[in-house]
C-alpha cells in the first residue's frame, strides 16, 4: 500500500442492515469503526447471532491500533466480545455512555482485562490512534452519546457519520452539531462514509419528542396497567415513558435483564431519573392497583424468551395482562421479525389487552435521517468523495443518487459491498481489490462452528423430515437378527407407509446379504438409496435418511 493512501474495507453493514464493521487501514496500522452483530434470518435455522468474518483482522493482528465506536446499539457494539477473542485490540475508543454499555457487556463475558477504554468527548478533542488522528462530532440518534467519527489519515480526511438524524428538539438537548459539521466541510472532507438506512424515505425524520407527546396523550387516559416495550438501548424513549408515568402517579417496574442493566447505567450517568420510592419490583405489583403501575420491558421484536413474549403467553412470574390493560410496542419490527411481533400482539389481545404500535399510533419514530437530512449532511460537509454505508443495496444506491444530485462527481462515488477494498488518495477514490467478508455464525456456545452444510441439513430436515432405519445382522451367518425398525419425525403422511418402508428395508438387506455384502457402510448406502427412492416414488418427499446397521 502506498504511504500516501488509505484503504477502507467494510467487513459488515453493506448490502444488509446490521453487523456494522469498517476497517480504515494505512501503511503503519489500522483501526476498526464499530463491531456489530445481526440477528439471524429465517434461513439461519438454530443460529443465535450473525457476526462479520474476522479473518481480515486476524491476518493483520499486528496492525490493529484500536476499535472506535460510534454509539452503543447492538448492531454496532454487539460483536465486541467475539472479536476480542479473535484478535488483540489494545484500546477501545468511544463516548461516555457508549463505553459504559460496552464495559458492562465485556464484564459479563470476562473480557475487561483484554483491552483498555479511552473516552473521547465530542468536540475539539483530538486523539492519536496509530497513524490516524481521531475526533468525535456529536450527532442525534435514538441512544445517548452517539457520534460521527472524523479521521485524519495519510490518504485524506474521512468523516464516518455513524447513525444520525437532524433532530432539532432532541430529548436530551444534544442536537446534531451542524455548526461543527459545516466547519469541517469548509476545512475539507475527502471522503464521507454516510448512514444510508433511510435514504429512500423522503423528507425529514420526526423528532423523538413526537413519541413523548404521544405518551402524554395515551398513558394518562388508560384505566388499567400500562406496559411499554422498547429496545433496551433506546434510553430517550425509556426516559420519556418513565417521566410520563411518574407525572401521572404511576409506579414504574422494569422487566428484562438488558432493560434493567441499561436503565441502571443511564441512571448512574444522569440520563434517566427515577425516585427510588416510585420504582417497584415485579413481586410488588400485586400490592398495587393496575391504574397505579407502568411496566417497561424488552420484547419489542417478539423475541421468544423476552419479557413481553412471555407475558403474552402467561409465562412470566408476577406479571400478566387482563382486560383494561394497555400495551405500547414502541419500536419498528426489524426485517424478518414481523411474524413474531404479530404473534405477540395476537397473544396480548387474546388476553384482553389493548395493543398500540407504530401502525396504529405515533408511538415510534426512526433514529435515522431521511433523504432531506442526508442531503443536508452532504451540503454541510461538501465531501470530495462519497461511499454510502449502513444499509441494503437499494438504500446505498439511493444515497449515491442523493450524493450525485448534490454535486459530487459520479467518479468519486463508490457503492461497495462487504469485502470491497477501496483506496483513497489525492487522485480520489477507487476499488482496488476484495477481501474475505463472509459471516460468522454463533450457535449456542459455538462461534463459527456452523457451516453451510449444517444449515443445509437443518433446512432439509425442516422441509422434508427424517427417517431412521435400524437393522441388526449376524455377520458370520449373513442374516438379519430380526426385522428392521423404522422411525420417522416430521413425516406424518408416511405413518401409513411405515410397514411398507420396513418391508423395503428388509428386502434390501436380504438382497445384499444374499450377494455376500456384509460391510456395514455398504449396507447403509444400499438402505439409504433404496428407501430414498421408495419414499420419493410414493409421496414425492425426500426426507433425510439415516440408516444404522449393527452387527453381532
FENTA-V638911 format. One line per field, one symbol per residue. phi: phi as a letter, one per 20 degrees, with the letter a starting at -180 (. if undefined). psi: psi as a letter, one per 20 degrees, with the letter a starting at -180 (. if undefined). A space follows every 10 residues. Layout:
BEGIN
phi: ???
psi: ???
END
This chain:
BEGIN
phi: .ffdccddcf eandmadpkf acedccfeqb cdembdccef egfefmeebc dfeefffgfc gfefdrddde aefffccfeg gefffecedf bddaegfgff ffgfffffem dfeebddcec egpefccecm eddccdcfce bebfmfbedd cecgeqeddd fmebbeeecf feneegffff fffffffode bdddgdgdfe efmdfffgfg ffffgfeeff eefdfddcdb ffeeffffgf ffgfgffene edcdcogfff ffffffffen ecccggfddc egfeffedfg feccddbeof dmggdfffff ffdlccgmcb dbgoecddee aeffgoegff ffffffffff foeeddbffd bfdbcfedfe gfffffffff elffcccfcl rfgfffffff fffffeofgg fddcedcgnf edddbfepcb edrccfbecd ddcmeednfe dgffffffff ffecnccddd ccceffdlbf faffddcccm cffegfefff ffffffffff ffffenecfg fffffffgff fffgfffecm dcffddecdd dc
psi: pqikqpppop iqipjrorlp pppoprhjrq qpoqnrrqqq rhimpjqgqp rrpjhhhhik hiipirppph ajqhjhihig hhhhihrooh qpprrghghg ghggghghjk jhiirqpopp ppcippppnc jqppqqppqp akqqkqqqpp porhirppoo iaprrnoimq gjiorpmhgg ghghghhoph ppoppjgkhi prbqpqqhhh ghhgghhggh iphbqppppr phimhggggg gggggghjjq qpppppghgg ghhgghghij hppophijpq rhiihiiqqh ijqppprrji jkphjrgggh ghklkppipr qrpiqppoom qppppijggh ghgggghghh ijqppprhih qmjpqqjqqa ghhhggghgg hlqhqpoqrm rrhhggghhh gggghjjpph ijpoorrpip opppahibqq piaqrpmbqp poncipojho rhhghghggg ghhiaqpppp qpqoghilrq hrqqpppqpk mhiigijggh hghghggggg gghhjjoipg hgghgggggg hgggghhgjk qmrppnpopq q.
END
